[in-house]
Amino acid sequence: MAPTCNKNQMHSQNGNQFPQEVVVVVVPFPAQGHLNQLLHFSRLISSYNIPVHYITTTTHTRQVNFRAHGFKSTNNIHFHEFPTPIFNSPTPTNNPYPSLKFPSHLQPSSQISTNLRNPIAKILHSLSHKTRRIVIIHDSLMGSVVQDYRDIPNAEAYTFHSVSAFTIFLYVWESMGRSSSIDVDMIKDLPSNDGCFTPEFTKFVRSEHEFSKFNSGKIYNTSRVIEGPFLDLLSKEQINKGKKQWALGPFNPITILGPTQQRHYSLIWLDKQVPKSVIFVSFGTTTSFSYEQIKEIAIGLEQSQQKFIWVLRDADKENVFSEDFTKKIELPKGFEERVKERGIVVRDWAPQLEILAHNSTGGFLSHCGWNSCMESISMGVPLVAWPMHSDQPRNTVLITKILEVGLVVKDWAQRDKLVMFDRIEKVVRILMASKEGEEMRKRAKELSFGVKNAVGENGVTKNEFDAFIAHITRAI
């Protein structure tokens, strides 16, 4: 998205002098997919010459910068780091709800983030004396943490939604008794929310969303090219209650500027492959598999005879830098030796966006987290959907049934069962080596082209971003 220079003048309408006219404070939820989206959003805002303050814990600041890829610098963002109290962080495999894939081991860290409330309040009050307007953009799961902005006359807040407009609309639609007009055929056989969240997290989400009613608007990591009909539905008065909303995504780089360090070995391997011949296999940062399921994936990939990059890691712990974080996940005996000519297993942090952007990548076997969906769509790569929890089952509907840029490997109704190797082999072959897969690749390419045009000069997203900047820097 090309920046438009905003004249962040040194004076206000009433003549008062301020070092800055407008300052933006960004408060992410402390999980990788949320941290990453709001870091890139911060970069986009700062390209308009507006100061941005990014506030999270010390550990998560280190994490989001260490894992950032697709751009070279975040030097124009002010990072505020705060320690959190020591607390018990369960391992990813210590799940009190073994039938759920939801990362309940991360719940203590999300709850402990409430300790940021007082430090953030102090920063907001300090900044409010130095600027005409302070704009708070916070993750929808951090409403309680920033609530003290309501005591600051020149502060206003906007809720950032890290999930799709489709998912948000369905949540509202169902809470209203499914009363809004909608083409029901478009979302028939909608997967239930059963198994998506733990009871504790559901309660947490509802309590945090209550704070959004005090905000001035909503921001979505999506594009009208992708979700225009659902953004239109969300803008209806009975849903939106007169609040402004903006679709400003994708919140990942569209053009890859290259690594800040040496290129990852997976990219060097991709350089040697033919175009669109490799399927990228990665299930995000919040899910761990049993050995039985890993074995089925391995056999399925091997028997598919397709080239692949498989990111095989445990789910994130609260502190991804802790010494006991990494452990080698076992694969079937001899697997890596047998597939070494056409596949590699990556056990460290992989540059997902750069892999998806590579010309040799032709498919993505994914958990369908919204961050991964947006990255895949923006790079023109179709998906094989394997939802695990949260919004992922419904993202799968959007990807496979509505946008038609993917197919399902695991139906949500069968979530408690192993996905067998023959099913994995079949869908990988369909995506990578069939006419049906080629048609999906074509649609994904067209969608990517539309998204890239949208963020270009005079594109719909660029114009909407300019409108958002004009709104937060308005004179009154």
C-alpha positions as CSV (number, residue, x, y, z in Angstrom):
1,M,0.0,0.0,0.0
2,A,1.7,3.2,-1.1
3,P,1.7,5.8,1.7
4,T,0.0,9.2,1.3
5,C,1.9,11.8,3.3
6,N,-0.4,13.3,6.0
7,K,0.5,16.7,7.2
8,N,0.5,16.1,10.9
9,Q,0.6,19.8,11.6
10,M,1.9,21.5,14.7
11,H,-1.3,23.4,15.6
12,S,-4.9,22.7,16.4
13,Q,-8.1,24.4,15.4
14,N,-8.2,26.4,18.6
15,G,-4.6,27.6,18.2
16,N,-3.0,25.4,20.9
17,Q,0.5,24.1,20.2
18,F,1.2,20.4,20.3
19,P,4.4,18.5,19.4
20,Q,2.2,16.2,17.5
21,E,-1.4,16.6,16.2
22,V,-2.3,12.9,16.4
23,V,-0.7,9.9,18.1
24,V,-1.8,6.3,17.6
25,V,-1.5,3.7,20.4
26,V,-1.8,0.0,19.3
27,V,-2.6,-2.7,21.9
28,P,-2.5,-6.3,20.5
29,F,-3.7,-9.5,22.1
30,P,-0.6,-11.5,23.1
31,A,-0.8,-14.4,20.6
32,Q,1.2,-14.6,17.4
33,G,-1.5,-14.2,14.9
34,H,-2.8,-11.1,16.7
35,L,0.6,-9.6,17.4
36,N,1.7,-10.0,13.8
37,Q,-1.4,-8.4,12.2
38,L,-1.3,-5.3,14.4
39,L,2.5,-4.9,13.9
40,H,2.0,-4.6,10.2
41,F,-1.0,-2.3,10.7
42,S,1.2,-0.1,12.8
43,R,3.7,0.1,9.9
44,L,1.0,1.1,7.5
45,I,-0.3,3.9,9.8
46,S,3.3,5.1,10.5
47,S,3.8,5.4,6.7
48,Y,1.4,8.4,6.9
49,N,3.9,10.2,9.2
50,I,1.8,9.5,12.3
51,P,3.6,8.4,15.4
52,V,2.6,4.9,16.5
53,H,3.1,3.4,20.0
54,Y,2.9,-0.5,20.1
55,I,2.3,-1.7,23.7
56,T,2.6,-5.3,24.9
57,T,4.7,-7.4,27.3
58,T,8.5,-7.6,27.0
59,T,8.3,-11.2,25.9
60,H,5.7,-10.6,23.2
61,T,7.5,-7.6,21.8
62,R,10.6,-9.7,21.4
63,Q,8.5,-12.5,19.8
64,V,6.7,-10.3,17.2
65,N,9.9,-8.6,16.1
66,F,11.9,-11.9,15.9
67,R,9.2,-13.5,13.8
68,A,8.4,-10.5,11.5
69,H,9.1,-11.2,7.9
70,G,8.3,-9.6,4.5
71,F,9.6,-6.2,5.6
72,K,12.9,-4.9,6.7
73,S,12.4,-2.5,9.6
74,T,10.1,-1.4,12.4
75,N,12.3,1.5,13.5
76,N,9.5,4.0,13.1
77,I,7.4,2.4,15.7
78,H,7.7,3.1,19.5
79,F,7.7,-0.1,21.4
80,H,6.6,-0.1,25.1
81,E,7.5,-3.3,26.9
82,F,6.2,-4.3,30.3
83,P,7.0,-7.4,32.4
84,T,4.2,-9.6,33.6
85,P,4.2,-11.5,36.9
86,I,5.6,-15.0,37.0
87,F,2.7,-17.5,36.6
88,N,2.3,-21.2,35.8
89,S,2.2,-21.7,32.0
90,P,1.1,-25.2,31.1
91,T,2.8,-27.1,28.3
92,P,0.9,-27.3,25.0
93,T,0.2,-31.0,25.6
94,N,-1.3,-30.4,29.1
95,N,-4.8,-29.7,28.0
96,P,-7.6,-30.0,30.6
97,Y,-10.0,-30.5,27.6
98,P,-8.4,-33.3,25.7
99,S,-11.2,-33.5,23.2
100,L,-10.6,-29.8,22.2
101,K,-7.8,-28.5,20.0
102,F,-8.2,-25.0,21.5
103,P,-4.9,-23.8,23.0
104,S,-6.1,-23.7,26.6
105,H,-2.5,-23.7,27.7
106,L,-2.3,-20.0,26.6
107,Q,-5.3,-18.9,28.6
108,P,-3.2,-17.9,31.7
109,S,-1.1,-15.6,29.6
110,S,-4.1,-13.9,28.1
111,Q,-5.6,-13.4,31.5
112,I,-2.3,-12.1,33.0
113,S,-2.2,-9.4,30.2
114,T,-4.8,-7.6,32.3
115,N,-1.8,-6.4,34.3
116,L,-1.1,-4.0,31.5
117,R,-4.1,-1.9,32.3
118,N,-2.4,0.5,34.8
119,P,0.8,0.9,32.7
120,I,-1.2,1.6,29.6
121,A,-3.4,4.1,31.4
122,K,-0.3,6.0,32.5
123,I,1.0,6.1,28.9
124,L,-2.3,7.3,27.6
125,H,-2.5,10.1,30.1
126,S,1.1,11.1,29.4
127,L,0.6,11.2,25.7
128,S,-2.8,13.0,26.0
129,H,-0.9,16.1,27.2
130,K,1.4,16.1,24.2
131,T,-1.1,15.7,21.4
132,R,-4.4,17.1,20.1
133,R,-5.9,13.7,19.8
134,I,-4.8,10.2,21.0
135,V,-6.2,7.3,19.0
136,I,-6.3,3.9,20.6
137,I,-6.5,0.8,18.3
138,H,-6.9,-2.3,20.4
139,D,-7.6,-6.0,19.7
140,S,-11.2,-6.9,20.5
141,L,-9.8,-9.1,23.3
142,M,-8.1,-6.2,25.0
143,G,-11.1,-4.0,25.7
144,S,-10.8,-4.1,29.5
145,V,-7.1,-3.3,29.3
146,V,-7.5,0.1,27.6
147,Q,-10.8,1.1,29.2
148,D,-9.3,4.0,31.1
149,Y,-9.1,6.0,27.8
150,R,-12.7,7.0,28.6
151,D,-11.4,9.4,31.3
152,I,-9.2,11.2,28.7
153,P,-11.2,14.0,26.9
154,N,-9.0,13.9,23.7
155,A,-8.9,10.1,23.4
156,E,-10.9,7.8,21.2
157,A,-10.7,4.1,20.6
158,Y,-11.3,1.7,17.8
159,T,-11.8,-2.1,18.0
160,F,-9.6,-4.2,15.8
161,H,-11.1,-7.6,14.8
162,S,-8.5,-10.2,13.9
163,V,-11.0,-12.5,12.3
164,S,-12.9,-12.4,9.1
165,A,-15.9,-10.3,8.5
166,F,-17.8,-13.5,7.6
167,T,-17.1,-14.9,11.1
168,I,-18.0,-11.6,12.8
169,F,-21.3,-11.4,10.9
170,L,-22.2,-15.0,11.7
171,Y,-21.6,-14.3,15.4
172,V,-23.9,-11.2,15.3
173,W,-26.4,-12.9,13.1
174,E,-26.8,-15.9,15.5
175,S,-26.9,-13.6,18.6
176,M,-29.8,-11.8,16.9
177,G,-31.7,-15.1,16.4
178,R,-30.7,-15.3,12.7
179,S,-33.3,-12.7,12.0
180,S,-31.3,-10.5,9.5
181,S,-32.0,-11.0,5.8
182,I,-29.3,-13.2,4.2
183,D,-29.0,-15.8,1.5
184,V,-29.3,-18.8,3.7
185,D,-28.3,-21.2,0.9
186,M,-24.9,-19.4,0.9
187,I,-24.2,-20.7,4.4
188,K,-26.2,-23.9,4.6
189,D,-24.6,-26.7,6.6
190,L,-22.8,-24.1,8.7
191,P,-20.5,-25.8,11.2
192,S,-21.4,-25.3,14.8
193,N,-19.3,-23.6,17.4
194,D,-19.2,-26.7,19.5
195,G,-15.6,-27.6,20.1
196,C,-14.2,-24.3,19.0
197,F,-13.5,-22.8,22.4
198,T,-13.2,-23.7,26.1
199,P,-16.0,-22.4,28.4
200,E,-13.4,-20.2,30.1
201,F,-12.3,-18.5,26.9
202,T,-15.9,-18.0,25.7
203,K,-16.6,-16.2,28.9
204,F,-13.4,-14.1,28.5
205,V,-14.4,-13.1,24.9
206,R,-17.8,-12.0,25.9
207,S,-16.6,-9.9,28.8
208,E,-14.0,-8.2,26.5
209,H,-16.4,-7.5,23.7
210,E,-18.6,-5.6,26.2
211,F,-16.1,-2.8,26.2
212,S,-16.4,-2.3,22.4
213,K,-19.7,-0.5,22.9
214,F,-17.8,2.6,24.1
215,N,-15.6,2.7,21.0
216,S,-15.9,5.0,18.0
217,G,-15.6,2.3,15.3
218,K,-14.4,-1.1,14.1
219,I,-11.4,-2.1,11.9
220,Y,-11.2,-5.4,10.0
221,N,-8.2,-7.2,8.6
222,T,-10.0,-7.9,5.3
223,S,-10.6,-6.5,1.9
224,R,-13.9,-5.6,0.2
225,V,-12.5,-7.6,-2.8
226,I,-12.7,-10.7,-0.5
227,E,-15.6,-10.0,1.8
228,G,-17.6,-7.2,0.4
229,P,-21.1,-8.7,0.9
230,F,-20.4,-9.5,4.6
231,L,-18.9,-6.0,5.2
232,D,-22.1,-4.6,3.7
233,L,-24.2,-6.7,6.1
234,L,-22.1,-5.6,9.0
235,S,-22.7,-2.0,8.0
236,K,-26.5,-2.3,8.4
237,E,-27.9,-0.1,11.1
238,Q,-29.4,-2.9,13.2
239,I,-26.0,-4.5,13.4
240,N,-23.6,-1.6,13.3
241,K,-25.5,0.8,15.6
242,G,-24.3,3.8,13.6
243,K,-20.6,3.2,14.3
244,K,-18.0,3.6,11.6
245,Q,-16.2,0.6,10.2
246,W,-13.2,0.2,7.9
247,A,-11.8,-2.8,5.9
248,L,-8.1,-2.0,5.8
249,G,-6.5,-5.4,5.2
250,P,-4.6,-7.4,4.3
251,F,-2.3,-6.7,7.3
252,N,0.6,-8.5,5.8
253,P,3.0,-7.1,3.2
254,I,1.8,-7.6,-0.4
255,T,5.3,-7.0,-1.8
256,I,8.1,-9.0,-0.1
257,L,11.0,-6.7,0.6
258,G,13.3,-9.6,1.5
259,P,14.8,-10.9,4.7
260,T,16.7,-8.8,7.2
261,Q,19.1,-11.7,7.6
262,Q,20.3,-14.6,5.5
263,R,17.5,-16.3,3.5
264,H,15.9,-19.3,5.1
265,Y,17.0,-22.7,3.7
266,S,13.4,-23.5,2.7
267,L,13.4,-20.6,0.3
268,I,16.7,-21.7,-1.2
269,W,15.2,-25.2,-1.7
270,L,12.1,-23.6,-3.3
271,D,14.4,-21.8,-5.8
272,K,15.3,-25.2,-7.3
273,Q,11.6,-26.4,-7.8
274,V,9.4,-25.8,-10.8
275,P,6.6,-23.2,-10.6
276,K,3.5,-24.1,-8.5
277,S,4.8,-27.6,-7.7
278,V,5.2,-27.5,-3.9
279,I,2.5,-27.7,-1.2
280,F,3.3,-25.8,2.0
281,V,2.1,-27.7,5.1
282,S,1.8,-25.6,8.3
283,F,-0.8,-25.6,11.1
284,G,-0.1,-22.3,12.9
285,T,1.3,-21.6,16.3
286,T,-1.5,-22.9,18.6
287,T,-1.9,-26.6,17.8
288,S,0.0,-29.8,18.6
289,F,-0.7,-33.1,17.0
290,S,-0.5,-36.6,18.4
291,Y,2.1,-39.0,17.1
292,E,-0.7,-41.0,15.5
293,Q,-1.9,-38.0,13.5
294,I,1.7,-37.0,12.5
295,K,2.3,-40.5,11.2
296,E,-0.9,-40.3,9.0
297,I,0.2,-36.9,7.6
298,A,3.7,-38.2,6.8
299,I,2.3,-41.3,5.0
300,G,-0.2,-39.2,3.1
301,L,2.4,-36.7,1.9
302,E,4.8,-39.5,1.0
303,Q,2.2,-41.4,-1.0
304,S,0.8,-38.3,-2.7
305,Q,4.1,-38.1,-4.6
306,Q,3.9,-34.3,-4.5
307,K,6.7,-31.9,-3.4
308,F,6.2,-30.3,0.0
309,I,7.6,-28.2,2.8
310,W,6.2,-29.3,6.1
311,V,6.6,-27.1,9.2
312,L,6.6,-29.5,12.1
313,R,6.7,-27.7,15.4
314,D,4.9,-27.9,18.8
315,A,2.4,-25.2,19.6
316,D,3.7,-22.0,21.2
317,K,4.2,-21.8,24.9
318,E,3.5,-18.5,26.7
319,N,7.2,-17.7,26.4
320,V,8.5,-19.0,23.0
321,F,12.1,-18.3,24.1
322,S,12.0,-20.6,27.1
323,E,14.8,-23.2,27.1
324,D,12.4,-26.2,27.2
325,F,10.3,-24.8,24.3
326,T,11.7,-26.9,21.4
327,K,11.5,-30.6,21.3
328,K,12.0,-32.8,18.3
329,I,8.8,-34.3,17.1
330,E,9.2,-37.9,16.0
331,L,8.4,-39.0,12.4
332,P,7.9,-42.5,11.1
333,K,11.3,-44.3,10.8
334,G,13.1,-43.5,7.5
335,F,10.5,-40.9,6.3
336,E,12.8,-38.0,5.8
337,E,15.4,-40.2,4.0
338,R,12.7,-41.6,1.7
339,V,11.3,-38.2,0.7
340,K,14.5,-36.2,0.6
341,E,14.4,-35.7,-3.1
342,R,10.9,-34.0,-3.1
343,G,10.2,-32.8,0.4
344,I,11.8,-31.1,3.4
345,V,10.7,-30.9,7.1
346,V,11.2,-27.6,8.8
347,R,11.5,-27.7,12.6
348,D,12.3,-24.1,13.3
349,W,10.4,-20.9,12.7
350,A,9.6,-20.7,8.9
351,P,9.1,-17.5,6.9
352,Q,5.5,-18.4,6.0
353,L,4.7,-15.3,4.0
354,E,7.9,-15.6,1.9
355,I,7.2,-19.3,1.2
356,L,3.6,-18.5,0.1
357,A,4.9,-15.7,-2.1
358,H,7.5,-17.9,-3.8
359,N,6.7,-18.9,-7.4
360,S,7.3,-22.6,-6.7
361,T,4.5,-22.7,-4.1
362,G,1.2,-24.0,-5.5
363,G,-0.9,-24.9,-2.4
364,F,-1.2,-24.5,1.3
365,L,-2.3,-27.3,3.7
366,S,-3.5,-25.1,6.6
367,H,-5.5,-24.8,9.8
368,C,-7.3,-21.9,8.2
369,G,-6.5,-19.3,10.9
370,W,-7.5,-15.9,9.5
371,N,-3.9,-14.6,9.4
372,S,-2.9,-17.6,7.3
373,C,-6.0,-17.3,5.1
374,M,-5.3,-13.6,4.3
375,E,-1.6,-14.3,3.6
376,S,-2.5,-17.2,1.3
377,I,-5.2,-15.3,-0.5
378,S,-3.0,-12.2,-1.0
379,M,-0.3,-14.4,-2.5
380,G,-2.7,-16.3,-4.8
381,V,-2.2,-19.7,-3.2
382,P,-5.3,-22.0,-2.8
383,L,-5.7,-24.0,0.5
384,V,-6.5,-27.4,1.8
385,A,-8.4,-26.6,5.0
386,W,-7.9,-28.5,8.2
387,P,-9.7,-26.5,10.9
388,M,-8.6,-27.0,14.6
389,H,-10.5,-24.5,16.8
390,S,-11.8,-20.9,17.2
391,D,-12.9,-19.2,14.0
392,Q,-11.2,-21.8,11.7
393,P,-14.2,-24.1,11.0
394,R,-16.1,-21.1,9.6
395,N,-13.1,-19.7,7.8
396,T,-13.1,-23.0,6.1
397,V,-16.7,-22.4,4.8
398,L,-15.6,-19.0,3.5
399,I,-12.5,-20.4,1.7
400,T,-14.0,-23.5,0.2
401,K,-17.7,-22.8,-0.4
402,I,-17.9,-19.1,-0.9
403,L,-14.6,-18.0,-2.4
404,E,-14.0,-21.5,-3.8
405,V,-10.2,-21.3,-3.4
406,G,-9.7,-24.4,-1.4
407,L,-11.0,-27.9,-0.3
408,V,-11.6,-29.6,3.0
409,V,-9.4,-32.3,4.3
410,K,-11.2,-32.6,7.6
411,D,-14.8,-32.0,8.1
412,W,-15.6,-30.3,11.4
413,A,-18.3,-32.8,12.3
414,Q,-15.4,-35.4,12.3
415,R,-13.1,-33.3,14.4
416,D,-12.6,-36.0,17.0
417,K,-11.4,-38.6,14.5
418,L,-7.9,-39.1,13.0
419,V,-7.5,-38.0,9.4
420,M,-6.2,-41.0,7.7
421,F,-3.3,-41.0,5.2
422,D,-5.5,-41.9,2.2
423,R,-7.7,-38.9,2.7
424,I,-4.6,-36.6,3.0
425,E,-3.1,-38.2,-0.1
426,K,-6.3,-37.7,-2.0
427,V,-6.8,-34.0,-1.3
428,V,-3.2,-33.1,-1.8
429,R,-3.3,-34.8,-5.2
430,I,-6.5,-33.0,-6.1
431,L,-5.1,-29.6,-5.3
432,M,-1.6,-30.1,-6.7
433,A,-2.2,-32.5,-9.7
434,S,-5.7,-32.2,-11.1
435,K,-7.8,-29.9,-13.3
436,E,-10.0,-29.1,-10.2
437,G,-6.9,-27.9,-8.3
438,E,-5.7,-25.9,-11.3
439,E,-9.1,-24.1,-11.4
440,M,-8.7,-23.2,-7.7
441,R,-5.2,-21.9,-8.4
442,K,-6.6,-19.7,-11.2
443,R,-9.4,-18.3,-8.9
444,A,-6.8,-17.7,-6.1
445,K,-4.6,-15.9,-8.6
446,E,-7.5,-13.7,-9.7
447,L,-8.4,-12.9,-6.1
448,S,-4.8,-12.0,-5.3
449,F,-4.7,-9.7,-8.3
450,G,-7.8,-8.0,-7.0
451,V,-6.4,-7.6,-3.5
452,K,-3.2,-6.1,-4.9
453,N,-5.0,-3.7,-7.1
454,A,-7.2,-2.7,-4.1
455,V,-4.1,-1.6,-2.1
456,G,-2.6,0.2,-5.0
457,E,-3.1,3.9,-5.9
458,N,-6.8,4.7,-6.2
459,G,-7.7,1.1,-5.2
460,V,-10.7,0.5,-2.9
461,T,-8.5,-0.4,0.1
462,K,-6.1,2.4,-0.4
463,N,-9.0,4.9,-0.6
464,E,-10.5,3.4,2.5
465,F,-7.2,3.6,4.4
466,D,-6.9,7.3,3.3
467,A,-10.4,7.9,4.6
468,F,-9.5,6.3,7.9
469,I,-6.4,8.4,8.3
470,A,-8.4,11.5,7.3
471,H,-11.0,10.6,10.0
472,I,-8.5,10.1,12.9
473,T,-6.6,13.3,11.9
474,R,-9.8,15.4,11.4
475,A,-9.8,19.0,12.7
476,I,-12.8,18.6,15.0
